Amino acid sequence: MIIQSIELNNFRNYENLQISFDEGTNILFGDNAQGKTNILEAAYLSGTTKSHKGSKDKEMIRFGTNEAHLRTMVLKNGKQYQIDMHLKHNRSKGIAVNKIPMKKASELFGILNIVFFSPEDLNIIKNGPSERRHFLDAELCQLDKIYLSDLSNYNKILNQRNKLLKDMVYRPELSDTLPVWDMQLIDTGKKIIRRREQFVKELNELVHEIHYRISGGREELFLSYEPSVSADLLEQELERVKPRDLKQCQTSVGPHRDDLLFSIAGVDIRKFGSQGQQRSAALALKLAQLEYVRQEIDEFPVLLLDDVMSELDDQRRCQLLKFIDGKVQTFITVNDKALIPDLSGNAYFRIIEGRIAEG
């Protein structure tokens, strides 16, 4: 799978851009605030419908203009896809694939698989559980449309249940409708928990093997799923904590409270690991994500590395580059291109104030 080209019109700081990429390693270099990350954001948006920064559509439209257009050409399993996006200030984005409009943005998932790695991801181990849940959901939504639908439904049900719990403070008679939302939450929540459990079990085998190599055989990392409650006990636990939910006006158990455990020699490295251990675990997690996608779709996804190289020490940088060289189409943003040794099919693009010159 490769991104062949990207065209941008009034996207971020790009008025007009047409750029073709190498199927190997594409290095976007230049000073800060010139637009390097904006190209990665456009690629990520084309695969996931969302900005990796969490930006709203209107925030990605070039200042002083009313709308932005993106066109991304993708080659996947020998088939070419043209992904067009139209961003507007006060309306939902328009999406078309091979000139056929998508009724729902979620229909785009699965065409362009992306793994994004930024300095913030190096802290995924020590940061809060929400980031680790986001990692789970972002990957599963790209690969499994049933999971995407279940997660969307679960979030809607959760919001409705929480709203009802708040409304019941002033209107106790609404309590008769709570069991309806409980049963929907239980049914959808069980599906999410079981799919996550399967995913983490399979991913752990890859994480363990990759981390063992990264550490030079000195450490063994294990990844395990920590649901707030098992699927089999979700109904029972939701009933047990109902008095607390009524008091706090929020749902206190369910997959929206899940986490991932990273352990070495039985030690929880989220709390007690060194910075080096946490960074190695984060790197292993991303490399395992690449391999997992390859096994699922029989192709490597596109890898986006946003200013990661300057954050990694020489050993981890070499491990990363060794893994991707010649196998994964990669986009790397970096201030100094000297940080990147020659890899298979290197292409260099110098970014200057929203303009690009090969160099």
Short mmCIF file of the C-alpha atoms (twelve columns), coordinates in Angstrom:
data_MODEL
# 
_entry.id   MODEL 
# 
loop_
_atom_site.group_PDB 
_atom_site.id 
_atom_site.type_symbol 
_atom_site.label_atom_id 
_atom_site.label_alt_id 
_atom_site.label_comp_id 
_atom_site.label_asym_id 
_atom_site.label_seq_id 
_atom_site.Cartn_x 
_atom_site.Cartn_y 
_atom_site.Cartn_z 
_atom_site.pdbx_PDB_model_num 
ATOM 1   C CA . MET A 1   0.000   0.000   0.000  1 
ATOM 2   C CA . ILE A 2   1.375   3.376   -0.967 1 
ATOM 3   C CA . ILE A 3   0.288   6.979   -1.276 1 
ATOM 4   C CA . GLN A 4   1.217   7.931   -4.819 1 
ATOM 5   C CA . SER A 5   0.433   11.639  -4.603 1 
ATOM 6   C CA . ILE A 6   -1.385  14.352  -2.671 1 
ATOM 7   C CA . GLU A 7   -2.981  17.534  -3.981 1 
ATOM 8   C CA . LEU A 8   -3.971  20.282  -1.561 1 
ATOM 9   C CA . ASN A 9   -5.934  23.447  -2.146 1 
ATOM 10  C CA . ASN A 10  -6.265  25.977  0.685  1 
ATOM 11  C CA . PHE A 11  -5.354  23.347  3.259  1 
ATOM 12  C CA . ARG A 12  -3.523  24.763  6.302  1 
ATOM 13  C CA . ASN A 13  -0.696  26.932  4.947  1 
ATOM 14  C CA . TYR A 14  -0.811  25.416  1.442  1 
ATOM 15  C CA . GLU A 15  -2.580  27.471  -1.201 1 
ATOM 16  C CA . ASN A 16  -1.921  24.928  -3.942 1 
ATOM 17  C CA . LEU A 17  0.234   21.818  -3.756 1 
ATOM 18  C CA . GLN A 18  0.794   18.858  -6.039 1 
ATOM 19  C CA . ILE A 19  3.357   16.344  -4.844 1 
ATOM 20  C CA . SER A 20  4.214   12.779  -5.858 1 
ATOM 21  C CA . PHE A 21  5.910   10.383  -3.459 1 
ATOM 22  C CA . ASP A 22  8.374   7.535   -3.582 1 
ATOM 23  C CA . GLU A 23  7.167   4.081   -2.571 1 
ATOM 24  C CA . GLY A 24  10.011  3.910   -0.041 1 
ATOM 25  C CA . THR A 25  11.035  6.617   2.417  1 
ATOM 26  C CA . ASN A 26  9.892   10.210  1.920  1 
ATOM 27  C CA . ILE A 27  11.724  12.758  4.050  1 
ATOM 28  C CA . LEU A 28  10.110  16.149  4.583  1 
ATOM 29  C CA . PHE A 29  12.691  18.480  6.088  1 
ATOM 30  C CA . GLY A 30  13.047  22.147  6.941  1 
ATOM 31  C CA . ASP A 31  12.642  24.609  9.774  1 
ATOM 32  C CA . ASN A 32  9.753   24.530  12.210 1 
ATOM 33  C CA . ALA A 33  6.329   25.979  11.307 1 
ATOM 34  C CA . GLN A 34  6.872   25.640  7.541  1 
ATOM 35  C CA . GLY A 35  4.188   23.007  6.862  1 
ATOM 36  C CA . LYS A 36  5.889   19.608  7.189  1 
ATOM 37  C CA . THR A 37  3.354   18.153  9.608  1 
ATOM 38  C CA . ASN A 38  0.472   19.545  7.546  1 
ATOM 39  C CA . ILE A 39  1.268   17.077  4.759  1 
ATOM 40  C CA . LEU A 40  1.206   14.194  7.228  1 
ATOM 41  C CA . GLU A 41  -2.070  15.516  8.602  1 
ATOM 42  C CA . ALA A 42  -3.550  15.498  5.086  1 
ATOM 43  C CA . ALA A 43  -2.460  11.882  4.603  1 
ATOM 44  C CA . TYR A 44  -3.895  10.850  7.971  1 
ATOM 45  C CA . LEU A 45  -7.137  12.682  7.233  1 
ATOM 46  C CA . SER A 46  -7.429  10.850  3.919  1 
ATOM 47  C CA . GLY A 47  -7.296  7.492   5.700  1 
ATOM 48  C CA . THR A 48  -9.247  8.163   8.884  1 
ATOM 49  C CA . THR A 49  -11.472 11.214  8.142  1 
ATOM 50  C CA . LYS A 50  -9.963  12.921  11.210 1 
ATOM 51  C CA . SER A 51  -6.975  15.091  12.057 1 
ATOM 52  C CA . HIS A 52  -4.369  13.399  14.250 1 
ATOM 53  C CA . LYS A 53  -4.337  16.665  16.229 1 
ATOM 54  C CA . GLY A 54  -8.058  16.523  16.874 1 
ATOM 55  C CA . SER A 55  -8.554  19.690  14.812 1 
ATOM 56  C CA . LYS A 56  -11.976 20.608  13.470 1 
ATOM 57  C CA . ASP A 57  -12.496 20.857  9.719  1 
ATOM 58  C CA . LYS A 58  -12.713 24.659  9.799  1 
ATOM 59  C CA . GLU A 59  -9.348  24.844  11.577 1 
ATOM 60  C CA . MET A 60  -7.655  23.062  8.659  1 
ATOM 61  C CA . ILE A 61  -8.952  25.513  6.058  1 
ATOM 62  C CA . ARG A 62  -6.383  28.101  4.993  1 
ATOM 63  C CA . PHE A 63  -6.866  31.417  6.759  1 
ATOM 64  C CA . GLY A 64  -8.967  33.840  4.739  1 
ATOM 65  C CA . THR A 65  -10.594 31.184  2.567  1 
ATOM 66  C CA . ASN A 66  -13.938 29.389  2.831  1 
ATOM 67  C CA . GLU A 67  -13.118 25.806  1.961  1 
ATOM 68  C CA . ALA A 68  -10.286 23.351  1.380  1 
ATOM 69  C CA . HIS A 69  -9.855  20.447  -1.032 1 
ATOM 70  C CA . LEU A 70  -7.664  17.360  -0.755 1 
ATOM 71  C CA . ARG A 71  -7.017  14.656  -3.335 1 
ATOM 72  C CA . THR A 72  -4.989  11.599  -2.381 1 
ATOM 73  C CA . MET A 73  -4.060  8.866   -4.844 1 
ATOM 74  C CA . VAL A 74  -3.574  5.459   -3.217 1 
ATOM 75  C CA . LEU A 75  -2.364  2.147   -4.618 1 
ATOM 76  C CA . LYS A 76  -3.593  -0.840  -2.606 1 
ATOM 77  C CA . ASN A 77  -3.341  -4.490  -3.650 1 
ATOM 78  C CA . GLY A 78  -2.711  -3.368  -7.211 1 
ATOM 79  C CA . LYS A 79  -5.851  -1.218  -7.321 1 
ATOM 80  C CA . GLN A 80  -5.824  2.583   -7.487 1 
ATOM 81  C CA . TYR A 81  -8.094  4.732   -5.348 1 
ATOM 82  C CA . GLN A 82  -8.732  8.448   -5.677 1 
ATOM 83  C CA . ILE A 83  -9.807  9.932   -2.346 1 
ATOM 84  C CA . ASP A 84  -11.300 13.426  -2.549 1 
ATOM 85  C CA . MET A 85  -12.207 15.548  0.472  1 
ATOM 86  C CA . HIS A 86  -13.976 18.873  0.640  1 
ATOM 87  C CA . LEU A 87  -13.688 20.737  3.956  1 
ATOM 88  C CA . LYS A 88  -16.151 23.518  4.754  1 
ATOM 89  C CA . HIS A 89  -16.555 25.947  7.640  1 
ATOM 90  C CA . ASN A 90  -20.071 25.156  8.780  1 
ATOM 91  C CA . ARG A 91  -20.950 21.864  7.087  1 
ATOM 92  C CA . SER A 92  -19.823 18.270  7.290  1 
ATOM 93  C CA . LYS A 93  -16.926 17.323  5.045  1 
ATOM 94  C CA . GLY A 94  -17.669 15.867  1.658  1 
ATOM 95  C CA . ILE A 95  -15.857 12.640  0.727  1 
ATOM 96  C CA . ALA A 96  -15.690 10.761  -2.563 1 
ATOM 97  C CA . VAL A 97  -13.754 7.641   -3.542 1 
ATOM 98  C CA . ASN A 98  -13.082 7.173   -7.245 1 
ATOM 99  C CA . LYS A 99  -15.519 10.059  -7.763 1 
ATOM 100 C CA . ILE A 100 -18.350 8.228   -5.972 1 
ATOM 101 C CA . PRO A 101 -19.653 10.282  -2.993 1 
ATOM 102 C CA . MET A 102 -19.653 8.572   0.405  1 
ATOM 103 C CA . LYS A 103 -22.928 8.793   2.339  1 
ATOM 104 C CA . LYS A 104 -21.074 8.440   5.647  1 
ATOM 105 C CA . ALA A 105 -17.515 9.451   6.476  1 
ATOM 106 C CA . SER A 106 -17.016 6.045   8.113  1 
ATOM 107 C CA . GLU A 107 -17.329 4.364   4.694  1 
ATOM 108 C CA . LEU A 108 -13.803 5.585   3.958  1 
ATOM 109 C CA . PHE A 109 -12.235 3.410   6.655  1 
ATOM 110 C CA . GLY A 110 -10.157 0.504   5.404  1 
ATOM 111 C CA . ILE A 111 -9.067  1.981   2.075  1 
ATOM 112 C CA . LEU A 112 -5.914  3.729   3.291  1 
ATOM 113 C CA . ASN A 113 -4.446  2.195   6.436  1 
ATOM 114 C CA . ILE A 114 -2.242  4.564   8.419  1 
ATOM 115 C CA . VAL A 115 0.063   4.185   11.415 1 
ATOM 116 C CA . PHE A 116 0.966   7.558   12.898 1 
ATOM 117 C CA . PHE A 117 3.916   7.965   15.285 1 
ATOM 118 C CA . SER A 118 4.685   11.267  16.990 1 
ATOM 119 C CA . PRO A 119 6.663   12.373  20.066 1 
ATOM 120 C CA . GLU A 120 3.365   12.336  21.996 1 
ATOM 121 C CA . ASP A 121 3.079   8.599   21.284 1 
ATOM 122 C CA . LEU A 122 6.349   8.051   23.136 1 
ATOM 123 C CA . ASN A 123 4.390   8.962   26.260 1 
ATOM 124 C CA . ILE A 124 1.469   6.638   25.563 1 
ATOM 125 C CA . ILE A 125 2.734   4.241   28.224 1 
ATOM 126 C CA . LYS A 126 2.973   6.740   31.073 1 
ATOM 127 C CA . ASN A 127 0.042   8.957   30.098 1 
ATOM 128 C CA . GLY A 128 -3.573  8.365   31.082 1 
ATOM 129 C CA . PRO A 129 -5.771  5.400   30.069 1 
ATOM 130 C CA . SER A 130 -7.717  7.518   27.543 1 
ATOM 131 C CA . GLU A 131 -4.693  7.625   25.218 1 
ATOM 132 C CA . ARG A 132 -4.313  3.866   25.339 1 
ATOM 133 C CA . ARG A 133 -8.022  3.393   24.630 1 
ATOM 134 C CA . HIS A 134 -7.656  5.794   21.709 1 
ATOM 135 C CA . PHE A 135 -4.829  3.614   20.380 1 
ATOM 136 C CA . LEU A 136 -7.055  0.531   20.555 1 
ATOM 137 C CA . ASP A 137 -10.006 2.238   18.911 1 
ATOM 138 C CA . ALA A 138 -8.033  3.994   16.183 1 
ATOM 139 C CA . GLU A 139 -6.501  0.727   14.982 1 
ATOM 140 C CA . LEU A 140 -9.599  -1.433  15.289 1 
ATOM 141 C CA . CYS A 141 -11.776 1.144   13.520 1 
ATOM 142 C CA . GLN A 142 -9.447  1.099   10.508 1 
ATOM 143 C CA . LEU A 143 -9.525  -2.692  10.290 1 
ATOM 144 C CA . ASP A 144 -12.981 -3.713  11.481 1 
ATOM 145 C CA . LYS A 145 -16.104 -1.895  10.286 1 
ATOM 146 C CA . ILE A 146 -18.296 -3.890  12.654 1 
ATOM 147 C CA . TYR A 147 -16.199 -2.627  15.567 1 
ATOM 148 C CA . LEU A 148 -16.436 0.912   14.179 1 
ATOM 149 C CA . SER A 149 -20.229 0.639   14.139 1 
ATOM 150 C CA . ASP A 150 -20.354 -0.898  17.620 1 
ATOM 151 C CA . LEU A 151 -18.085 1.786   19.076 1 
ATOM 152 C CA . SER A 152 -20.113 4.591   17.477 1 
ATOM 153 C CA . ASN A 153 -23.323 3.105   18.864 1 
ATOM 154 C CA . TYR A 154 -21.808 2.561   22.289 1 
ATOM 155 C CA . ASN A 155 -20.671 6.180   22.552 1 
ATOM 156 C CA . LYS A 156 -24.144 7.418   21.575 1 
ATOM 157 C CA . ILE A 157 -25.799 5.119   24.128 1 
ATOM 158 C CA . LEU A 158 -23.300 6.143   26.811 1 
ATOM 159 C CA . ASN A 159 -23.979 9.840   26.201 1 
ATOM 160 C CA . GLN A 160 -27.729 9.268   26.326 1 
ATOM 161 C CA . ARG A 161 -27.469 7.262   29.548 1 
ATOM 162 C CA . ASN A 162 -25.305 9.917   31.205 1 
ATOM 163 C CA . LYS A 163 -27.740 12.626  30.115 1 
ATOM 164 C CA . LEU A 164 -30.607 10.628  31.560 1 
ATOM 165 C CA . LEU A 165 -28.784 10.198  34.879 1 
ATOM 166 C CA . LYS A 166 -28.425 13.985  35.091 1 
ATOM 167 C CA . ASP A 167 -32.034 14.635  34.066 1 
ATOM 168 C CA . MET A 168 -33.298 12.205  36.699 1 
ATOM 169 C CA . VAL A 169 -32.029 14.500  39.447 1 
ATOM 170 C CA . TYR A 170 -34.857 16.902  38.622 1 
ATOM 171 C CA . ARG A 171 -37.270 14.446  37.026 1 
ATOM 172 C CA . PRO A 172 -37.225 11.151  38.993 1 
ATOM 173 C CA . GLU A 173 -40.089 9.771   36.911 1 
ATOM 174 C CA . LEU A 174 -37.586 9.298   34.043 1 
ATOM 175 C CA . SER A 175 -36.088 6.352   35.946 1 
ATOM 176 C CA . ASP A 176 -38.507 4.027   34.104 1 
ATOM 177 C CA . THR A 177 -36.485 4.546   30.908 1 
ATOM 178 C CA . LEU A 178 -33.085 3.728   32.452 1 
ATOM 179 C CA . PRO A 179 -33.345 -0.079  31.942 1 
ATOM 180 C CA . VAL A 180 -33.794 0.510   28.195 1 
ATOM 181 C CA . TRP A 181 -30.457 2.304   27.957 1 
ATOM 182 C CA . ASP A 182 -28.822 -0.219  30.317 1 
ATOM 183 C CA . MET A 183 -29.666 -3.156  28.074 1 
ATOM 184 C CA . GLN A 184 -28.383 -1.380  24.978 1 
ATOM 185 C CA . LEU A 185 -25.175 -0.406  26.791 1 
ATOM 186 C CA . ILE A 186 -24.654 -3.997  27.964 1 
ATOM 187 C CA . ASP A 187 -25.261 -5.537  24.538 1 
ATOM 188 C CA . THR A 188 -22.934 -3.180  22.680 1 
ATOM 189 C CA . GLY A 189 -20.362 -3.004  25.487 1 
ATOM 190 C CA . LYS A 190 -19.914 -6.781  25.504 1 
ATOM 191 C CA . LYS A 191 -19.079 -6.778  21.796 1 
ATOM 192 C CA . ILE A 192 -16.460 -4.064  22.244 1 
ATOM 193 C CA . ILE A 193 -14.830 -5.757  25.232 1 
ATOM 194 C CA . ARG A 194 -14.557 -9.109  23.466 1 
ATOM 195 C CA . ARG A 195 -13.125 -7.590  20.266 1 
ATOM 196 C CA . ARG A 196 -10.570 -5.573  22.221 1 
ATOM 197 C CA . GLU A 197 -9.622  -8.654  24.203 1 
ATOM 198 C CA . GLN A 198 -8.959  -10.620 21.026 1 
ATOM 199 C CA . PHE A 199 -6.993  -7.754  19.454 1 
ATOM 200 C CA . VAL A 200 -4.729  -7.228  22.479 1 
ATOM 201 C CA . LYS A 201 -4.045  -10.949 22.792 1 
ATOM 202 C CA . GLU A 202 -2.876  -11.120 19.175 1 
ATOM 203 C CA . LEU A 203 -0.965  -7.830  19.399 1 
ATOM 204 C CA . ASN A 204 0.855   -8.981  22.549 1 
ATOM 205 C CA . GLU A 205 2.604   -11.768 20.654 1 
ATOM 206 C CA . LEU A 206 4.044   -9.231  18.218 1 
ATOM 207 C CA . VAL A 207 4.910   -6.643  20.896 1 
ATOM 208 C CA . HIS A 208 6.723   -9.263  22.960 1 
ATOM 209 C CA . GLU A 209 8.834   -10.468 20.039 1 
ATOM 210 C CA . ILE A 210 9.705   -6.993  18.727 1 
ATOM 211 C CA . HIS A 211 10.544  -5.571  22.148 1 
ATOM 212 C CA . TYR A 212 12.787  -8.569  22.881 1 
ATOM 213 C CA . ARG A 213 14.823  -7.656  19.795 1 
ATOM 214 C CA . ILE A 214 14.859  -3.937  20.610 1 
ATOM 215 C CA . SER A 215 16.171  -4.628  24.103 1 
ATOM 216 C CA . GLY A 216 18.863  -6.933  22.793 1 
ATOM 217 C CA . GLY A 217 17.240  -9.893  24.532 1 
ATOM 218 C CA . ARG A 218 17.579  -8.289  27.949 1 
ATOM 219 C CA . GLU A 219 13.903  -7.654  28.704 1 
ATOM 220 C CA . GLU A 220 10.545  -9.240  27.961 1 
ATOM 221 C CA . LEU A 221 7.548   -6.948  27.593 1 
ATOM 222 C CA . PHE A 222 3.991   -8.209  27.984 1 
ATOM 223 C CA . LEU A 223 0.863   -6.360  26.905 1 
ATOM 224 C CA . SER A 224 -2.464  -7.267  28.473 1 
ATOM 225 C CA . TYR A 225 -5.994  -5.947  28.360 1 
ATOM 226 C CA . GLU A 226 -7.443  -4.413  31.530 1 
ATOM 227 C CA . PRO A 227 -11.207 -4.062  31.092 1 
ATOM 228 C CA . SER A 228 -13.034 -2.215  33.839 1 
ATOM 229 C CA . VAL A 229 -15.279 -5.270  33.910 1 
ATOM 230 C CA . SER A 230 -15.374 -8.506  31.902 1 
ATOM 231 C CA . ALA A 231 -17.979 -8.955  29.206 1 
ATOM 232 C CA . ASP A 232 -19.648 -11.758 31.167 1 
ATOM 233 C CA . LEU A 233 -20.018 -9.583  34.279 1 
ATOM 234 C CA . LEU A 234 -20.933 -6.276  32.648 1 
ATOM 235 C CA . GLU A 235 -24.661 -6.589  33.321 1 
ATOM 236 C CA . GLN A 236 -24.138 -7.624  36.929 1 
ATOM 237 C CA . GLU A 237 -21.599 -4.880  37.607 1 
ATOM 238 C CA . LEU A 238 -23.702 -2.159  35.988 1 
ATOM 239 C CA . GLU A 239 -26.543 -3.065  38.318 1 
ATOM 240 C CA . ARG A 240 -24.236 -3.145  41.344 1 
ATOM 241 C CA . VAL A 241 -22.858 0.357   40.765 1 
ATOM 242 C CA . LYS A 242 -26.207 1.889   39.829 1 
ATOM 243 C CA . PRO A 243 -26.523 3.787   43.175 1 
ATOM 244 C CA . ARG A 244 -23.098 5.334   42.546 1 
ATOM 245 C CA . ASP A 245 -23.995 6.194   38.957 1 
ATOM 246 C CA . LEU A 246 -27.187 7.890   40.133 1 
ATOM 247 C CA . LYS A 247 -25.265 9.894   42.693 1 
ATOM 248 C CA . GLN A 248 -22.425 10.915  40.350 1 
ATOM 249 C CA . CYS A 249 -24.665 11.260  37.264 1 
ATOM 250 C CA . GLN A 250 -22.295 9.276   35.076 1 
ATOM 251 C CA . THR A 251 -21.665 5.684   34.004 1 
ATOM 252 C CA . SER A 252 -18.773 4.298   36.034 1 
ATOM 253 C CA . VAL A 253 -18.194 0.887   34.390 1 
ATOM 254 C CA . GLY A 254 -17.865 -0.240  30.790 1 
ATOM 255 C CA . PRO A 255 -15.345 -0.214  27.953 1 
ATOM 256 C CA . HIS A 256 -15.007 3.574   28.220 1 
ATOM 257 C CA . ARG A 257 -13.013 2.842   31.396 1 
ATOM 258 C CA . ASP A 258 -10.664 0.192   29.974 1 
ATOM 259 C CA . ASP A 259 -6.875  0.277   29.960 1 
ATOM 260 C CA . LEU A 260 -3.792  -1.579  28.741 1 
ATOM 261 C CA . LEU A 261 -1.128  -2.999  31.056 1 
ATOM 262 C CA . PHE A 262 2.551   -2.972  30.007 1 
ATOM 263 C CA . SER A 263 4.749   -5.094  32.252 1 
ATOM 264 C CA . ILE A 264 8.374   -6.215  32.366 1 
ATOM 265 C CA . ALA A 265 9.342   -8.933  34.866 1 
ATOM 266 C CA . GLY A 266 5.978   -8.475  36.542 1 
ATOM 267 C CA . VAL A 267 6.487   -4.722  37.019 1 
ATOM 268 C CA . ASP A 268 3.909   -2.243  35.726 1 
ATOM 269 C CA . ILE A 269 6.095   0.071   33.641 1 
ATOM 270 C CA . ARG A 270 3.284   2.629   33.333 1 
ATOM 271 C CA . LYS A 271 4.062   3.578   36.924 1 
ATOM 272 C CA . PHE A 272 7.460   2.123   37.734 1 
ATOM 273 C CA . GLY A 273 9.303   1.842   34.419 1 
ATOM 274 C CA . SER A 274 12.234  4.033   33.452 1 
ATOM 275 C CA . GLN A 275 11.823  6.551   30.636 1 
ATOM 276 C CA . GLY A 276 13.966  4.279   28.454 1 
ATOM 277 C CA . GLN A 277 11.730  1.290   29.145 1 
ATOM 278 C CA . GLN A 278 8.612   3.315   28.414 1 
ATOM 279 C CA . ARG A 279 10.011  4.642   25.145 1 
ATOM 280 C CA . SER A 280 11.141  1.198   24.019 1 
ATOM 281 C CA . ALA A 281 7.685   -0.156  24.824 1 
ATOM 282 C CA . ALA A 282 6.021   2.632   22.829 1 
ATOM 283 C CA . LEU A 283 8.306   1.950   19.866 1 
ATOM 284 C CA . ALA A 284 7.607   -1.790  20.066 1 
ATOM 285 C CA . LEU A 285 3.887   -1.055  20.190 1 
ATOM 286 C CA . LYS A 286 4.026   0.989   16.978 1 
ATOM 287 C CA . LEU A 287 6.144   -1.580  15.153 1 
ATOM 288 C CA . ALA A 288 3.781   -4.313  16.312 1 
ATOM 289 C CA . GLN A 289 0.895   -2.237  14.979 1 
ATOM 290 C CA . LEU A 290 2.576   -2.157  11.564 1 
ATOM 291 C CA . GLU A 291 3.063   -5.920  11.553 1 
ATOM 292 C CA . TYR A 292 -0.457  -6.586  12.801 1 
ATOM 293 C CA . VAL A 293 -1.984  -4.598  9.940  1 
ATOM 294 C CA . ARG A 294 0.255   -6.415  7.456  1 
ATOM 295 C CA . GLN A 295 -1.007  -9.759  8.703  1 
ATOM 296 C CA . GLU A 296 -4.628  -8.584  8.561  1 
ATOM 297 C CA . ILE A 297 -4.649  -7.073  5.056  1 
ATOM 298 C CA . ASP A 298 -1.536  -8.735  3.548  1 
ATOM 299 C CA . GLU A 299 0.114   -5.335  3.044  1 
ATOM 300 C CA . PHE A 300 1.986   -2.932  5.272  1 
ATOM 301 C CA . PRO A 301 0.105   0.276   6.078  1 
ATOM 302 C CA . VAL A 302 1.623   3.679   5.366  1 
ATOM 303 C CA . LEU A 303 3.801   4.888   8.248  1 
ATOM 304 C CA . LEU A 304 3.860   8.559   9.256  1 
ATOM 305 C CA . LEU A 305 6.706   9.628   11.561 1 
ATOM 306 C CA . ASP A 306 6.242   13.185  12.760 1 
ATOM 307 C CA . ASP A 307 9.426   14.582  14.333 1 
ATOM 308 C CA . VAL A 308 10.111  11.287  16.108 1 
ATOM 309 C CA . MET A 309 13.738  10.850  15.052 1 
ATOM 310 C CA . SER A 310 15.042  13.727  17.147 1 
ATOM 311 C CA . GLU A 311 13.297  12.226  20.194 1 
ATOM 312 C CA . LEU A 312 14.827  8.752   19.850 1 
ATOM 313 C CA . ASP A 313 18.353  7.828   20.873 1 
ATOM 314 C CA . ASP A 314 20.700  6.265   18.318 1 
ATOM 315 C CA . GLN A 315 19.847  2.672   19.253 1 
ATOM 316 C CA . ARG A 316 16.086  3.060   19.008 1 
ATOM 317 C CA . ARG A 317 16.369  5.160   15.861 1 
ATOM 318 C CA . CYS A 318 18.414  2.405   14.204 1 
ATOM 319 C CA . GLN A 319 15.908  -0.255  15.293 1 
ATOM 320 C CA . LEU A 320 13.056  1.726   13.764 1 
ATOM 321 C CA . LEU A 321 14.836  2.425   10.476 1 
ATOM 322 C CA . LYS A 322 15.999  -1.185  10.196 1 
ATOM 323 C CA . PHE A 323 12.423  -2.404  10.576 1 
ATOM 324 C CA . ILE A 324 10.931  -0.145  7.894  1 
ATOM 325 C CA . ASP A 325 13.740  -0.073  5.308  1 
ATOM 326 C CA . GLY A 326 12.503  -1.439  2.003  1 
ATOM 327 C CA . LYS A 327 9.215   -2.739  3.450  1 
ATOM 328 C CA . VAL A 328 7.001   0.174   4.466  1 
ATOM 329 C CA . GLN A 329 6.208   3.383   2.631  1 
ATOM 330 C CA . THR A 330 7.240   5.951   5.215  1 
ATOM 331 C CA . PHE A 331 6.879   9.719   5.592  1 
ATOM 332 C CA . ILE A 332 9.340   11.322  7.988  1 
ATOM 333 C CA . THR A 333 9.328   14.956  9.107  1 
ATOM 334 C CA . VAL A 334 12.612  16.224  10.482 1 
ATOM 335 C CA . ASN A 335 14.441  19.525  10.819 1 
ATOM 336 C CA . ASP A 336 17.797  18.140  9.728  1 
ATOM 337 C CA . LYS A 337 17.807  15.499  6.998  1 
ATOM 338 C CA . ALA A 338 21.227  14.348  8.192  1 
ATOM 339 C CA . LEU A 339 19.410  12.519  11.005 1 
ATOM 340 C CA . ILE A 340 18.184  10.004  8.412  1 
ATOM 341 C CA . PRO A 341 20.683  7.687   6.733  1 
ATOM 342 C CA . ASP A 342 20.130  6.594   3.148  1 
ATOM 343 C CA . LEU A 343 17.322  4.060   2.993  1 
ATOM 344 C CA . SER A 344 15.684  2.223   0.110  1 
ATOM 345 C CA . GLY A 345 14.204  4.762   -2.276 1 
ATOM 346 C CA . ASN A 346 14.808  7.881   -0.232 1 
ATOM 347 C CA . ALA A 347 13.088  10.996  -1.593 1 
ATOM 348 C CA . TYR A 348 13.783  14.394  -0.038 1 
ATOM 349 C CA . PHE A 349 11.413  17.356  0.032  1 
ATOM 350 C CA . ARG A 350 12.463  20.659  1.485  1 
ATOM 351 C CA . ILE A 351 9.543   22.588  3.007  1 
ATOM 352 C CA . ILE A 352 9.681   26.391  2.930  1 
ATOM 353 C CA . GLU A 353 6.632   28.457  3.909  1 
ATOM 354 C CA . GLY A 354 4.053   26.168  2.370  1 
ATOM 355 C CA . ARG A 355 6.154   25.443  -0.704 1 
ATOM 356 C CA . ILE A 356 8.055   22.294  -1.558 1 
ATOM 357 C CA . ALA A 357 11.236  21.735  -3.494 1 
ATOM 358 C CA . GLU A 358 12.951  18.402  -3.939 1 
ATOM 359 C CA . GLY A 359 16.412  18.495  -2.454 1 
# 
